[in-house]
Each structure stands twice: as structure tokens, then as C-alpha cells.
Amino acid sequence: MATIKVKQTKSRINCPKDQKRTLDALGLKKMNQVVEHEASPAILGMVNKVKHLVSVVE
């Protein structure tokens, strides 16, 4: 499966708790942090949920 790189581009301040937990599940704790994941449906769903806070590089 392909891998994707997910970068947090906006702050998590004033976000709902479920979005903060999603960022934690993706491994994003700080601004401009980049993590690499397999492009599985679960990961893509999490990225879609916080798409306004992250950017994706394939």
C-alpha cells in the first residue's frame, strides 16, 4: 500500500475534543510536525476528519 505524509498546518487550540484525539491518534502533537502512515481507509478517514488542520503529501 502507498504511504502518505501528514503535516499539521494549523493549531489545535479551540478545536473540539474529538478532533484533538484524532490528531493524537495520527501522532501529531505540534505544529508543522510531519508523520508518515500507510494509506489505509482508517487513516484516510482520520485525515478527512481533520482536513482543515492538516495537509497531505503523497
Secondary structure as a PSIPRED ss2 file (coil, helix, strand):
# PSIPRED VFORMAT (PSIPRED V4.0)

   1 M C   1.000  0.000  0.000
   2 A C   1.000  0.000  0.000
   3 T E   0.000  0.000  1.000
   4 I E   0.000  0.000  1.000
   5 K E   0.000  0.000  1.000
   6 V E   0.000  0.000  1.000
   7 K E   0.000  0.000  1.000
   8 Q E   0.000  0.000  1.000
   9 T C   1.000  0.000  0.000
  10 K C   1.000  0.000  0.000
  11 S C   1.000  0.000  0.000
  12 R C   1.000  0.000  0.000
  13 I C   1.000  0.000  0.000
  14 N C   1.000  0.000  0.000
  15 C C   1.000  0.000  0.000
  16 P C   1.000  0.000  0.000
  17 K H   0.000  1.000  0.000
  18 D H   0.000  1.000  0.000
  19 Q H   0.000  1.000  0.000
  20 K H   0.000  1.000  0.000
  21 R H   0.000  1.000  0.000
  22 T H   0.000  1.000  0.000
  23 L H   0.000  1.000  0.000
  24 D H   0.000  1.000  0.000
  25 A H   0.000  1.000  0.000
  26 L H   0.000  1.000  0.000
  27 G C   1.000  0.000  0.000
  28 L C   1.000  0.000  0.000
  29 K C   1.000  0.000  0.000
  30 K C   1.000  0.000  0.000
  31 M C   1.000  0.000  0.000
  32 N C   1.000  0.000  0.000
  33 Q C   1.000  0.000  0.000
  34 V E   0.000  0.000  1.000
  35 V E   0.000  0.000  1.000
  36 E E   0.000  0.000  1.000
  37 H E   0.000  0.000  1.000
  38 E E   0.000  0.000  1.000
  39 A C   1.000  0.000  0.000
  40 S C   1.000  0.000  0.000
  41 P H   0.000  1.000  0.000
  42 A H   0.000  1.000  0.000
  43 I H   0.000  1.000  0.000
  44 L H   0.000  1.000  0.000
  45 G H   0.000  1.000  0.000
  46 M H   0.000  1.000  0.000
  47 V H   0.000  1.000  0.000
  48 N H   0.000  1.000  0.000
  49 K H   0.000  1.000  0.000
  50 V C   1.000  0.000  0.000
  51 K C   1.000  0.000  0.000
  52 H C   1.000  0.000  0.000
  53 L C   1.000  0.000  0.000
  54 V E   0.000  0.000  1.000
  55 S E   0.000  0.000  1.000
  56 V E   0.000  0.000  1.000
  57 V E   0.000  0.000  1.000
  58 E C   1.000  0.000  0.000
